[in-house]
Amino acid sequence: MRYKSELEVMKALGIESGSWRNLSKDKVIGLATMMPDMDKEVALKIIEQLPEFTRFALQVLDVMEKRHESSLNHNDLSQQQVHRAFQEVRDVLKGELEKDLSWEQRTHIYDLLVETSDREFAKDSENKQFIDGLFNKVTKLGAFTIVAVLVYVGVRAAVQGEGWSVPQLPDA
């Protein structure tokens, strides 16, 4: 869809007030993804009204970093609990092996020991895939946010007649 006016963009973002001052951090990303579908004049007009766009983008990166860190910390605690539980099961099974058992009973316990190890390895592999997927998502979103900031700063510089060079980003 091609956006030909600010009102169309606001409507697509769900901004009811008719003012860009009410643009939330969540909607900044949406706005950035819509930029390629806007008429150049519309995009420039919107950007001129958003001096806080860079600050929002940097705040989004900060929030992403904190959430990613929090997810990894919670995941680490969960993994520790899983490994501890599997170890407890193995300890109980090893204790059973010290009793006077038939060959069939011992074989069954050995099978259970192998099964718990296999399950733990599978859980560990699943966790590694989760972390890899999480890292990929955060990396893509972070890269997109950085590109959006650079596009914003570059367009703003061009609007101000400074050419397409990208100035230093302000501190958040």
C-alpha positions as CSV (number, residue, x, y, z in Angstrom):
1,M,0.0,0.0,0.0
2,R,1.3,3.5,-0.8
3,Y,0.6,6.1,1.9
4,K,-0.1,9.5,0.4
5,S,-0.9,11.5,3.5
6,E,0.0,11.7,7.2
7,L,-3.6,10.9,8.1
8,E,-3.4,7.6,6.2
9,V,-0.2,6.7,8.1
10,M,-1.7,7.7,11.4
11,K,-4.8,5.6,10.7
12,A,-2.6,2.6,9.8
13,L,-0.7,3.0,13.0
14,G,-3.9,3.4,15.0
15,I,-3.1,7.0,16.2
16,E,-6.5,8.6,16.9
17,S,-5.4,12.0,18.1
18,G,-4.1,13.3,14.8
19,S,-0.9,14.3,16.5
20,W,2.5,12.7,16.3
21,R,3.2,13.7,19.9
22,N,1.3,10.6,21.0
23,L,3.5,8.2,19.0
24,S,4.4,5.4,21.4
25,K,7.7,3.5,21.4
26,D,5.9,0.5,20.0
27,K,4.5,2.5,17.1
28,V,7.9,4.0,16.2
29,I,9.0,0.6,14.8
30,G,5.8,0.4,12.9
31,L,6.3,3.8,11.5
32,A,9.9,3.0,10.4
33,T,8.7,-0.1,8.6
34,M,6.1,1.9,6.7
35,M,8.6,4.5,5.5
36,P,9.4,2.8,2.2
37,D,5.7,2.7,1.4
38,M,5.2,6.4,1.9
39,D,5.4,9.2,-0.6
40,K,8.7,11.0,-0.1
41,E,7.0,14.2,0.8
42,V,4.8,12.5,3.4
43,A,7.8,10.7,5.0
44,L,9.8,13.9,5.2
45,K,6.9,15.8,6.7
46,I,6.4,13.2,9.3
47,I,10.1,13.0,10.2
48,E,10.3,16.8,10.5
49,Q,7.7,16.5,13.3
50,L,9.6,13.8,15.2
51,P,12.7,15.2,16.7
52,E,12.5,12.5,19.3
53,F,12.6,9.6,16.7
54,T,16.3,8.9,17.4
55,R,15.8,8.9,21.1
56,F,12.9,6.5,20.8
57,A,14.9,4.2,18.6
58,L,17.8,4.2,21.1
59,Q,15.3,3.5,23.9
60,V,13.9,0.6,21.9
61,L,17.4,-0.8,21.6
62,D,17.9,-0.4,25.3
63,V,14.6,-2.1,26.1
64,M,15.4,-4.9,23.7
65,E,18.8,-5.5,25.3
66,K,17.3,-5.6,28.8
67,R,14.5,-8.0,27.8
68,H,17.0,-10.2,26.0
69,E,19.3,-10.3,29.1
70,S,16.3,-11.0,31.3
71,S,15.2,-13.9,29.0
72,L,18.6,-15.4,29.0
73,N,18.8,-15.2,32.8
74,H,15.4,-16.8,33.3
75,N,16.4,-19.5,30.8
76,D,19.6,-20.2,32.6
77,L,17.8,-20.6,35.9
78,S,15.3,-22.9,34.2
79,Q,18.0,-25.0,32.7
80,Q,19.8,-25.3,36.0
81,Q,16.6,-26.7,37.5
82,V,16.1,-29.1,34.7
83,H,19.7,-30.5,35.0
84,R,19.3,-30.7,38.8
85,A,16.1,-32.7,38.4
86,F,17.6,-35.1,36.0
87,Q,20.6,-35.6,38.3
88,E,18.2,-36.3,41.2
89,V,16.5,-39.0,39.2
90,R,19.8,-40.5,38.3
91,D,20.9,-40.5,41.9
92,V,17.7,-42.3,43.0
93,L,18.2,-44.9,40.2
94,K,21.9,-45.4,41.2
95,G,20.7,-46.0,44.8
96,E,18.4,-48.6,43.5
97,L,21.3,-50.4,41.8
98,E,22.9,-50.9,45.3
99,K,20.0,-53.2,46.3
100,D,19.8,-56.9,45.7
101,L,18.0,-56.9,42.3
102,S,17.3,-59.4,39.6
103,W,19.0,-59.1,36.2
104,E,15.8,-57.8,34.6
105,Q,15.4,-55.2,37.3
106,R,19.0,-54.0,36.9
107,T,18.6,-53.9,33.2
108,H,15.5,-51.8,33.5
109,I,17.3,-49.3,35.8
110,Y,20.2,-49.1,33.4
111,D,17.7,-48.4,30.6
112,L,16.1,-45.7,32.7
113,L,19.5,-44.1,33.4
114,V,20.2,-44.0,29.6
115,E,16.7,-42.7,29.0
116,T,17.2,-39.8,31.5
117,S,20.5,-39.0,29.9
118,D,19.0,-39.0,26.4
119,R,16.2,-36.7,27.6
120,E,18.6,-34.3,29.2
121,F,20.7,-34.1,26.1
122,A,17.5,-33.5,24.0
123,K,16.4,-30.8,26.5
124,D,19.9,-29.2,26.2
125,S,19.7,-29.2,22.4
126,E,16.2,-27.7,22.5
127,N,17.5,-25.0,24.8
128,K,20.4,-24.2,22.4
129,Q,17.9,-23.9,19.5
130,F,15.8,-21.6,21.7
131,I,18.8,-19.3,22.5
132,D,19.8,-19.3,18.9
133,G,16.3,-18.3,17.7
134,L,16.1,-15.6,20.4
135,F,19.5,-14.3,19.4
136,N,18.5,-14.2,15.8
137,K,15.3,-12.3,16.5
138,V,17.0,-9.8,18.7
139,T,19.8,-9.3,16.2
140,K,17.4,-8.7,13.3
141,L,15.2,-6.3,15.3
142,G,18.3,-4.5,16.6
143,A,19.8,-4.2,13.1
144,F,16.4,-2.9,11.8
145,T,16.2,-0.3,14.5
146,I,19.7,0.9,13.8
147,V,19.0,1.1,10.1
148,A,15.8,3.0,10.8
149,V,17.7,5.5,13.0
150,L,20.3,6.0,10.3
151,V,17.7,6.5,7.6
152,Y,16.0,9.0,9.8
153,V,19.2,10.9,10.6
154,G,20.2,10.8,6.9
155,V,16.8,12.0,5.7
156,R,16.8,14.7,8.3
157,A,20.3,15.9,7.2
158,A,19.1,16.0,3.6
159,V,16.1,18.0,4.5
160,Q,18.3,20.5,6.4
161,G,20.5,20.8,3.3
162,E,23.5,18.9,4.7
163,G,23.5,16.2,2.1
164,W,23.2,12.5,2.9
165,S,26.1,12.2,5.4
166,V,25.1,10.7,8.7
167,P,25.9,12.9,11.8
168,Q,26.7,11.5,15.2
169,L,23.7,10.2,17.1
170,P,22.9,12.1,20.3
171,D,23.3,10.5,23.6
172,A,20.0,9.0,24.9
